[in-house]
Amino acid sequence: MRACVDIGGTKVAVSLSASSEAPLVGRRSEPTAKTGDNDAVAVQILRMIDEVCAEQGVDAASIERVGVSSTGPFELRDGMVELATPNICGGIAGPSRGLPNAWMTAIVEAPLAKRFAHVRVENDAVAALEAERHWGALKGIDDCAYVTWSTGVGVGLCVGGRALRGKNGNAGHAGHSFVVDDDSNALCGCGNVGDVEGLTAGNSIARRFGQPPAELFTAAAAGEPKALETVDALCRVMGRMLYNLVITLDLQRISLGGSVFWHHQEFLLPRLQAQIDGKLLPLTRGVTLVPAGLGDKVGDYAALALLD
């Protein structure tokens, strides 16, 4: 058995699997730990693995391989991944961001490596990209991306059949690319003001417009003029980021997931596709945006893909 861990800015999920082709079992999910010492997330994961094993009648000592799909960015300390994640570490943007800690990083890999023989930590969007290429909507596509529109905005990139990782495993953080510099209400957890995530992420939408994304998108889909204007503006920002990825890397297909997108995909998908269609045709002709083939389970299978 191996343990599959999905760390997000909102929740942590743990599942077990007997192999890379076996189904996930015993899924357990709870809010991401954000108080106490900066090893709180690692302590949470170790406890959750023990609890899932107990529920499934599995000897926790038999778990040797752990795949961790985590929201980033990452920092490396003595070769081990620590999370420098804006939606988890409150010390990055400071008290105005409202997180209940002053962490600059959250220690994850080192505590897990003390217990388990093999631990692999990857950016969640890169891991989801691999899962989508193995089982989902990007199967057989060599030049592609996976984008999550959720609590944050994450991107995994593949060119020529190879996933891009970068020097610290942080390739693909297009959600932190700057869009505007005059919107003081668009503070991202990374400290940027006016990047894609600060403008469009789920927590940013709630902060900027005073209502949860679900309410805003539901009102827009019903034709409420102000909500529709707001959502169209959000789709322009997100869609232009997708366009920039396409023309920078000459991509063929982008798979989309994340809670913000997934629950409103029929409304959002054509608006995002419109930001690509008809522009610079030698690079965009035939490029398609598609919902994640693994649906709302892409995060769970992302961790499993790391252990293939």
C-alpha angles and dihedrals in degrees: 000000000000130000121235117202127190115191117193134168089255106030146013119218128191127192137166130228134181093215143347089273097042122096121261114254137188097022112192124183135183139157114289112262110249105163135073124026121354092255089065094108092052091048089049092051093049091051093047092050090053091048094049091047091051091050092050096043092245122144103242089211089065092065107102104155125059126179116197120195106189141175110248175165101177135206122200119225115181087342093304124117120247121181117243088181119162094211093051107030111066096188094071099071096017134230095319088071089064101225115145097237142054097223118147089190137008114225110229118144101046097059091046092048090056090064108028127057096221124029124170121185120189137166108275094235092051090049091047089050089056091048092050090048091049102041110358148053096315097056110138094010115121099184109048149111140219117216126189120202103192137105083335135008116255134177135197117192133202124185124178091355094304125109112231115234111163130207096307100020092266102118112133102039091139089140087078095054112120121253106164136007101197104065108094089181092065100079111159121206088245089065096255118128112212105014123137094264093046089055105037113018119114095253091044092053091053091048097045100042103027096238136082117263091248092060093045095049093043090053091047092050088052089056100252100164101221093044090047091051091050095048092047088054091050090050091051090056094045093040093051090052088054091048091051090052091050096051095040095052102021093238127187103200139010122202116208130207142145130107097275092053099033099058093048102029098129090055097040103039098071091045091053093044089053089064089062106034117095097009121116092343098200087066103030104037108120095003110142136195113213136179114257109276090220091054118203089343093069092102092054094048091044090071091046091052089061090063097050 
